[in-house]
Structures are given as C-alpha cells and as structure tokens.
Amino acid sequence: MPSWVPRSKLEWAYFGSTATQAVVITPVQVTVLVVYLEWVNSVVYQVPLAYVTPLSLGTTTLGALYQLVLTLDAYRIKNNIQLFVQCICNICLSIATVMQYGQIRNANARILINHDMYGTPFAKYDWKFWDHVSPALITCIVISCLSSVAMCGLAYGLYREFSWALYEQVSPDRKMRLRYVAYQVYLVILKFTPFFIIAFILLYDLVDVHYEEPEFSLTMAIIPAALIHVGLAIYFVRIETGVGMIFVLLGHAAEMVYLVSRIIVLNSSSMLARTLLKDEMVFLASIAVGFSAIAFLAGSICFANFRKGLKPLVLSQVQHKRPNNEFENDYHFQRLNHNVVAAPEQARRFAID
C-alpha cells in the first residue's frame, strides 16, 4: 500500500524543509494580512490598490502549503520527477516572495498619500504598518530561500532512493521505461500548471481588469475550466482515448495562446499594461506558459505511445512478483489504481550490476 509518511532520513529531511517553510510562512503572512486589514479604512476597497497586499500574501502562502502537500504526495508515489519539479517551483516561489516585499512596500507608500473623493484617508496615519511588517516579510524571504536550497540538495539523494522503484515496477525493456517516464512527466506537470494559471488569473482579474465586464467573468471562468481540463487529461491518458486526448492537447494549446496574449498585453502601451503587480503577473504567466508547453509536449508523446503496451502497466494489470528477500516496505512506483489485478507474469525486477 502507498504511504504518505516519510520513512528514511532523507525523506524526513526533505519534508522538514517544506514543512518549515509552510509552518513559518503561513502564520507570519496571515498575521501581516490581519494587521493590514486593521490598518486600512474601508474606502480603500474602491480601488485596485487595496488588493495588492492580500493577493500577494495569499499567493505565496498557498504556494508554501501546496508544496507541503506535494511533498507527501511524492512520498506516496515515490516519484523523483516530482521532487525535481518541486525544487524548480519552490525557487519560483522564493522569487515571488522577494518580489512581494517591494510590492507591499510600494502599496504601503501609495495608500498613505491617497484618500477618497470625500477626503477620507485610505489608512490610519498613526499606524506604522510598514515598520511592523517589514521584518516579518524579510523572515519569509529568508525561510523560503533556505528551503529552496535545502530541497535542491536533498532531492539528489532522494532520486537515488526513488529510482529503484522504476526498475522494480517497469518492464526491463528500455522503450517501455521511456514511455512510462513520459507518462510520469505528464502527470507531474499537470499537478503544477493549474497553480500558476490560477495565481495569475486572480492577480490579473482582480487588480488589472478589476471587475470590468465581460472580461472579468470570462477570465474567472478559466479557473474551473482549467481544473476540469486536468481531470480529463488524467482520465484520457490513463485509458488511452485518442479523441479525448486530442481535446486535451487543444486545451493545452489554448492555455498557451491565452497566457502569451496576456504577456503581450501587459508589455504593450495599452491601459491594461499600466497596472499594479505587473512584474508578478508577467512572472506567473511566463511560468504557466512554460509548464503548459511541457505538458503539451509530454501529452503528445503519451498520445503517440497509445496502444504500445503501456496501458496494462498504467492500470496496474501487471502483477508484481516479490522476491523472497524483498521486504514489504520496499519502494513501489506510482500506480493510479493500487489494487493489483492478477494477470500472467509479464515483468520481473530489472537486474542492475
């Protein structure tokens, strides 16, 4: 049975790095948000400036929590590909945390000098908001960067441990292993892409578009559509449905076209280009484009591998024969269905000299 609990020292160390990041960043940023909500007056919510601090804090906090969940998921499936992609994503999260510091400082300065049409100030002048929260934001930057460094260092050691699972579960045929790796890459990328797409849409819609119709509603509709698209992608690639997979690949292409169009708009001379959080929007959209492109490529490779013998392995229809000297807690590679169906013996453990 798959286990979510870390077992080896390396697993506990890697989990410790992501857990420390989540445990420190989450309460610190929630505290900053509470202080911010007490500091501003209600009239500030009339302008997009009010959303800068809450959205920036929310993006990095959810990212830290999501990284913790994905760490446990990586232990469940013993997938080293997911560990390396996690390292890349955590570096991106650290960059976003650094960007957050400047964005909140700039928002603080602008809130202090602005007021509504009746002269009501956007915030309480007697509160030293920035003096109180800047040390907390610096702490988040340090913790996030240290966590990224630790994750990158520990990922190599975990790669050596997890790599045995591939040889243990997949046919010794090299072509079959490559097909299975492409399938694993696709599943991993599908876990990360929606986060960056959703993060970008929330910033772009609430700050830049700021409730202007019909673009606001159409853009927000992308969020449920993206989640449904991920579910369909997993289902169709698992059962090897050609028509469904074509639909999924078109979805990846549509994601890329939309995101690239928004990057062009944000770097143009239009009104939408003159917005708060512009750098973070471009950063998140660029990452989302990169992941969507990789998903499209990996999905295309999986589509080309349909009906070439991978489906029984994906559906766990190949029975794994356990050698007498192999313990119950040895690593196993990911299965979408962990209930193994008895079938003729087709694969044995790959021997390594």
N, C-alpha and C positions, 0 to 999 in steps of 0.2 A: 504494500500500500504506500502511496506517496505521503511524505511527511513535510509539514510546514516548519518544523522545529529544527534549528541549526544543530549539527551533531559534532562536527570536527572543530578544532581550534580556529582554523581559518574561517570557517563559516560563522563562528561566533564573533570573530574579529570584524569581518565584513558587515555582519548585522549590527555590530556595535557602532560602526561608523555612520551607517544610515539612521540607526535609532537615535544616536546622539544628535545628529542633525535635526531630526524631526522633533525630538523632545525639547531641544533648546529653542529652535526657531519658532515653533508653533506657539508656545505661551508668550514668548517675547513679542512676536508680531501681533498677537491678539491683544496684548497689553497696550502696545503702541496704537492699535486701532481704537481701543476704548478711550485712551487719552485724547486721541484726535476727535472722536465723536463728542467728547465733553468740551473740547476747546472751541470747535466751530459753532456758529449760530445757524439756525435752521434756514436762513435766507441763502446760505452758500449753495444749497442744493439746486438753485435755479440755474447754475452754470456748470459746464463740464469740469471745471477746476475742482469741484467737490469730490469727483470720483477718482482723482489721481491716486491719492493715498490709500483708500480702501482697496481699489483694484490691484495696485502694485503689491500691497501686503498680501492680498488673497492669492495672487498668482504664485508667489514664492512659497507661501505656507502650504497650499495644496500640492505644489510640486514636491516639497520635502516629505509630506505624508504619503504621496503616491510612490515615491522612491522606496519608502519603508515597506509598503505593501508588495511592490515588485521584487524586493529582495527575498521576502518569504516565498513568493511565487517561484522565483528562480531556484530556491532550495527544493521546492515541491517537484519541479520538473527536471532538476539537475541540468540546466541549460546554460553553458558557458557563453553562448552568443548573447543571451540576455544580460549577463553580467557586464560584458564589454560595452553593449549599447547603453546600459545604465550609467557606466562611467562617463560616456560622452554626454548623456543627458544631464548628469549632475554637474559637469563642467559648464554646460549651458545655463543650468540653474544658478550656479555661482556667479556667472557673468550677469545674469538678471538681478541677482541680489546686490551686486556692485552698482548697477545702473539704478536700482531702486533708491539708493542713498541720495544721489544727485536729484532724482525726480521729486522725492518728498521734500528735500531742502528747497528746491525751486518753487514747489507748490506752496510751501510754508511762507516764503517771501511774498508771493503774489497774493495770497489770502490776506495777509496782514495789511496790505495797502489798498484793498478793494472793499466796496460796500454796494448795497443795492440802490435802487432809484430813490429810495426814501432816506438814504443816509445811514441805514443800519449796517454796521460793520459785519464782515463775513466771519470774524472770530473775535475772541476776547483778548483785548490788547494786553491785559495784565498777566496773562498766562505765558510763561516761557516754554512754549511747546517744543521748539527745536532743541533747546538746551537740555530738555529732559529725555527726548527720544533719540538723539544722535548717538549716544553711547550704546544704546540697545541695538540700533541698526548696524553699527560697526561690529558689535559682537556677532550678529547674524552673518555678516560678511566673512569674518574670521572662521567661524564654525563651518560654514558652507565650503569655503576653500580648503580647509584642513580635511574635511570629509571627502572631498573630491580626490585629494592627493592620496589619502588612505585607501579609498576604493580602488584607484588605479593600481596601487602597489599590491593589494591583496587579490585583485582579480586574476593575476597571472598564476598565483598558487592555486586558486580555486579551479582555474582552467585545467591544470594537470590532474586534479581530482575528478572533475566532472567529465573529462574526456574519455575516461574508461567506460562511462555509460554508453557512449556511442558505439564502441567496439562490442559491448556486451549485448546490445539490443538489435543492432542493424546487421544485415547480411554482410559478409566479408567482401562481397562484390563492390569494387571501387565506385562504379557508376551508380549503384543503388545508394551508397553512402552519400554521394554528392547530391543525388535527388532529395534525399532526406534532409541534408543540411540546407538546401534551398527552401524546402518546406518549413524548416525551423526558423530560418531567417525571416521568412514572410510572416509567420505567426508573431515573432518578436516585434517586428516593425509595426504590426497592427496594434500592438499594445501601447506604443509610444506616440504614434501620429495623432490620435484624437486629442491628446492633452494639449499639444502645441496649437492645433487648429482651434480648439475651444478657447484657449487662453487668448489667442489673437482676436477672435471674433468678439469676445467680451470687451476687450480694450477698444477695439475699433468701433464697435456698435455704440457703446455707452459714452465714450469720450469724443470720438471723431464724428460719427453720424449723429449721435445724441438724439435719438428718438425721431429723426426725420423719416417720414413715410414716403414711398413704400420700402426704401432700402433697409430701414431698421428691421421690419418684420421679415423680409426676405432673407436678410443676413442671419437673424436669430434662428430661422428655420433650418439653417445649415447644421446646427448643433445636433438635433435629433436625427437628421438625415445622415450625419457622419457616424453616429453610434449604430444606427441600423445598418449602414454600409459595412461596418466592421463585423457585425454579426453575420451578415450574408456572406462576407468574404471567407470567414472561418468555416461556415457551413458548406459552401460550394467547393472550396479547395479540399475539404475533407472527403466529400462524396464524389469528387471529380465530375462535376456537372459543367460541360463545356459552355452551354448557353448562359448559365448563371455566371460563370467566370468571366465571360465577355462583358456582361453587365457590370461586374465588379471592377474590371480593368478600366472601363469607361468612367466609372466613378472616381478612380484614382486620377485619371487624366483631367476630369472636371475639377477636382481639388487643386491640381497644379495650375490649371488655367486661371481659376478664380484667385488664388493666392498671388500668382505672378501679376495679375491685373491690379491687385491692391498695392503691391510693392511699387508698381509703376505710378499709380495714382499718388501714393504717399511721397514719391520723389519728383512729382511734377510741380507745376506752378498753380494748380487748382486750389480752391478753398479747402478741400479735404487734406491737402498737404500741409496746411498751416494749422497744426494740431498739437495738443499736449501728448506726451508719451509717444511721440513719433518714432524715436530711436528704438524703443522697446517693441513697438508694433512691427517695425521692419525686421527686427531681430527675430521675433517669434515667427513671423510669416516666412522668413528665409529658412529657418529650421524646419518648419512644417512642409515647405516645398521640397527640401532635401529628403525628408522621410517619405513623403508621398512618391517621389521619384524612385527611391529604393524599393518601396512597396510595389510600385508598378512593374519594375524590373524583376523583382523576386516572384511576383504573381504571374508574370509572363512565363518565367522559367517553369514554375509549377504547372501552368497550363500546358506547356509543351511536354511535360512529363506525365500527363494523364495517360492512363491505361498502359503503363510500362512497369507494373508490378509493385508500385508504391502503396496503393490503396489498402491492401491487406495489412501492411505494417502500420499504416496510419490508424486504421480501425482496430488495431490490437488483435488481429485474427491470427497472428503468428505466435505460437506458443513458445515461450522461452524455457529452455531446458536448463535447470540449475545444476551445475556440477556439485558433486558431493562435498567438496571443500569450500564451497561458496556460502557465505553467511546470509541470513535473511535480511540484514540491514545494508547489504551492498547497494551501490547506486544503480538506478534504472533511469533510462532516458524517457523523455516525455511521451505520454500517450494521451490522446484526447478522451479515450474510453479505457479506464483502468481495469475493467472486467475482461479478462483474457478468455477468449473463446477457444476451446480445444480445436486443433487443426493439425494436419500432418506436419511432421517436423520439417522446417524449411531453412532454419538458420541455427548456427551454433556460435558460441563465443569466438570472436576473432582472435587468433593467436598472435601475440607480439613477442618477438625475440628480445 
